[in-house]
Amino acid sequence: MPVKQETLLLKSNGKFFDWLIWRVNQSIARSATGKDSSTLVLGILDIFGFEIFELNSFEQLCINFTNEKLQQHFNNHIFKIEQQEYQKEGINWESIDFVDNMRTIDLIEKSQGSIFSVLEEECMMPKGSDDGVISKIFKLGSNSLCPRNQHNKRLFGIKHYAGDVYYDTTNFIEKNKDIINNDIQKMFSESKNGLLKAVFTNDKYSARNMSSARKGAKPAPKAGTSLKDATLTAKFKLQLAELVMALNETNPAYIRCIKPNGVKSPGIFDSVEIMR
């Protein structure tokens, strides 16, 4: 599927999903005073699985980055905080070793010298290219990068907590710009279909406007740019930061799913994979 066609479908699906969330929230909002209340909240976060395919692209990078951030939250809550409580209360316990994935997270998202910052920089350059992205990524010199693939110069690998993943940078820039043609935007905004017109013209349905303003949240888009015009990584980082902030304000309970093997086949119980 051509990238522009894929971008149109993804943007349309995203806008309809935002509208659906808005509609559900309108239906379940409750308050004794007649105003929407957020005092009683039960949140269920279904973490999508870590993705490692034969061909991994920009979408898999975003999904796997989300998993890294949520794994970090899990580590902080389950290991670091609990062990600090044990120390504070003088409880005898055996220290639990766990993989700290902060280095990998920094490689992907830190404001300077990261994969996302390199991608943003190339998107702003008139002659920015996918080749420029891959070249700059390998100049980062991070220990969380895998050795370069000698057979495909467009690939870079990241040492994720769940395993090494190689990503193909082909079309990274076009996907990150997330731009649909102005004529298509105009066509949807003038559509005779009321719902289609609404989701493309009314910002109240957007995920950004539906999320509550939280102190300390750092807006990912740079000064002078609106969220509407921001790149996909800018929007993604902002929404993910708000999700993590919301999780930090709650008392989470975890349901840990066990993946029995890495080949997606029944009847195989890989103890080494499970323990990792």
Solvent accessible surface area in square Angstrom, and as a share of the most:
residue,aa,sasa,rsa
1,M,147,0.65
2,P,89,0.56
3,V,22,0.13
4,K,149,0.63
5,Q,90,0.40
6,E,46,0.21
7,T,11,0.06
8,L,40,0.20
9,L,81,0.40
10,L,94,0.47
11,K,38,0.16
12,S,18,0.12
13,N,97,0.50
14,G,34,0.33
15,K,55,0.23
16,F,71,0.30
17,F,122,0.51
18,D,33,0.17
19,W,61,0.21
20,L,88,0.44
21,I,67,0.34
22,W,50,0.17
23,R,111,0.40
24,V,68,0.39
25,N,67,0.34
26,Q,87,0.39
27,S,75,0.48
28,I,117,0.60
29,A,43,0.33
30,R,168,0.61
31,S,43,0.28
32,A,115,0.89
33,T,111,0.65
34,G,72,0.69
35,K,155,0.65
36,D,109,0.56
37,S,46,0.30
38,S,93,0.60
39,T,120,0.70
40,L,128,0.64
41,V,116,0.67
42,L,162,0.81
43,G,66,0.64
44,I,154,0.78
45,L,76,0.38
46,D,125,0.65
47,I,83,0.42
48,F,100,0.42
49,G,52,0.50
50,F,44,0.18
51,E,40,0.18
52,I,85,0.43
53,F,92,0.38
54,E,190,0.85
55,L,119,0.59
56,N,7,0.03
57,S,15,0.10
58,F,2,0.01
59,E,50,0.22
60,Q,24,0.11
61,L,0,0.00
62,C,11,0.07
63,I,39,0.20
64,N,0,0.00
65,F,0,0.00
66,T,7,0.04
67,N,8,0.04
68,E,0,0.00
69,K,30,0.13
70,L,12,0.06
71,Q,28,0.12
72,Q,35,0.16
73,H,17,0.08
74,F,28,0.12
75,N,6,0.03
76,N,50,0.26
77,H,47,0.21
78,I,60,0.30
79,F,37,0.16
80,K,73,0.31
81,I,83,0.42
82,E,69,0.31
83,Q,19,0.08
84,Q,108,0.48
85,E,65,0.29
86,Y,77,0.29
87,Q,126,0.56
88,K,155,0.66
89,E,115,0.52
90,G,63,0.61
91,I,79,0.40
92,N,150,0.77
93,W,81,0.29
94,E,152,0.68
95,S,75,0.49
96,I,91,0.46
97,D,139,0.72
98,F,62,0.26
99,V,108,0.62
100,D,81,0.42
101,N,6,0.03
102,M,76,0.34
103,R,150,0.55
104,T,9,0.05
105,I,0,0.00
106,D,48,0.25
107,L,6,0.03
108,I,0,0.00
109,E,35,0.16
110,K,97,0.41
111,S,100,0.64
112,Q,146,0.65
113,G,42,0.40
114,S,0,0.00
115,I,0,0.00
116,F,2,0.01
117,S,25,0.16
118,V,10,0.05
119,L,0,0.00
120,E,34,0.15
121,E,79,0.35
122,E,7,0.03
123,C,15,0.09
124,M,122,0.55
125,M,88,0.39
126,P,141,0.89
127,K,185,0.78
128,G,23,0.22
129,S,48,0.31
130,D,24,0.12
131,D,77,0.40
132,G,18,0.17
133,V,0,0.00
134,I,7,0.04
135,S,47,0.30
136,K,53,0.23
137,I,0,0.00
138,F,46,0.19
139,K,160,0.68
140,L,46,0.23
141,G,64,0.62
142,S,31,0.20
143,N,108,0.55
144,S,7,0.04
145,L,19,0.10
146,C,5,0.03
147,P,104,0.65
148,R,88,0.32
149,N,43,0.22
150,Q,123,0.55
151,H,180,0.80
152,N,57,0.29
153,K,112,0.47
154,R,74,0.27
155,L,26,0.13
156,F,0,0.00
157,G,0,0.00
158,I,0,0.00
159,K,90,0.38
160,H,11,0.05
161,Y,68,0.26
162,A,29,0.22
163,G,12,0.12
164,D,84,0.44
165,V,1,0.01
166,Y,71,0.27
167,Y,0,0.00
168,D,19,0.10
169,T,0,0.00
170,T,57,0.33
171,N,52,0.27
172,F,0,0.00
173,I,17,0.08
174,E,63,0.28
175,K,31,0.13
176,N,0,0.00
177,K,77,0.33
178,D,21,0.11
179,I,119,0.61
180,I,17,0.09
181,N,86,0.44
182,N,127,0.65
183,D,104,0.54
184,I,53,0.27
185,Q,62,0.27
186,K,118,0.50
187,M,115,0.51
188,F,28,0.12
189,S,28,0.18
190,E,107,0.48
191,S,25,0.16
192,K,208,0.88
193,N,87,0.44
194,G,54,0.52
195,L,68,0.34
196,L,37,0.18
197,K,93,0.39
198,A,26,0.20
199,V,7,0.04
200,F,13,0.05
201,T,72,0.42
202,N,60,0.31
203,D,75,0.39
204,K,96,0.41
205,Y,23,0.09
206,S,36,0.23
207,A,34,0.26
208,R,85,0.31
209,N,89,0.46
210,M,55,0.24
211,S,40,0.26
212,S,65,0.42
213,A,109,0.84
214,R,76,0.28
215,K,200,0.85
216,G,66,0.63
217,A,26,0.20
218,K,165,0.70
219,P,90,0.57
220,A,32,0.24
221,P,20,0.13
222,K,119,0.50
223,A,108,0.84
224,G,89,0.86
225,T,73,0.42
226,S,57,0.37
227,L,40,0.20
228,K,144,0.61
229,D,112,0.58
230,A,10,0.07
231,T,27,0.16
232,L,58,0.29
233,T,0,0.00
234,A,8,0.06
235,K,32,0.14
236,F,51,0.21
237,K,52,0.22
238,L,3,0.02
239,Q,76,0.34
240,L,10,0.05
241,A,36,0.28
242,E,14,0.06
243,L,55,0.27
244,V,26,0.15
245,M,42,0.19
246,A,25,0.20
247,L,31,0.15
248,N,100,0.51
249,E,114,0.51
250,T,73,0.43
251,N,152,0.78
252,P,33,0.21
253,A,102,0.79
254,Y,78,0.30
255,I,165,0.84
256,R,152,0.56
257,C,116,0.69
258,I,119,0.60
259,K,114,0.48
260,P,61,0.38
261,N,7,0.04
262,G,48,0.46
263,V,98,0.56
264,K,156,0.66
265,S,42,0.27
266,P,128,0.81
267,G,89,0.86
268,I,81,0.41
269,F,154,0.64
270,D,55,0.29
271,S,66,0.43
272,V,121,0.69
273,E,51,0.23
274,I,47,0.24
275,M,165,0.74
276,R,173,0.63
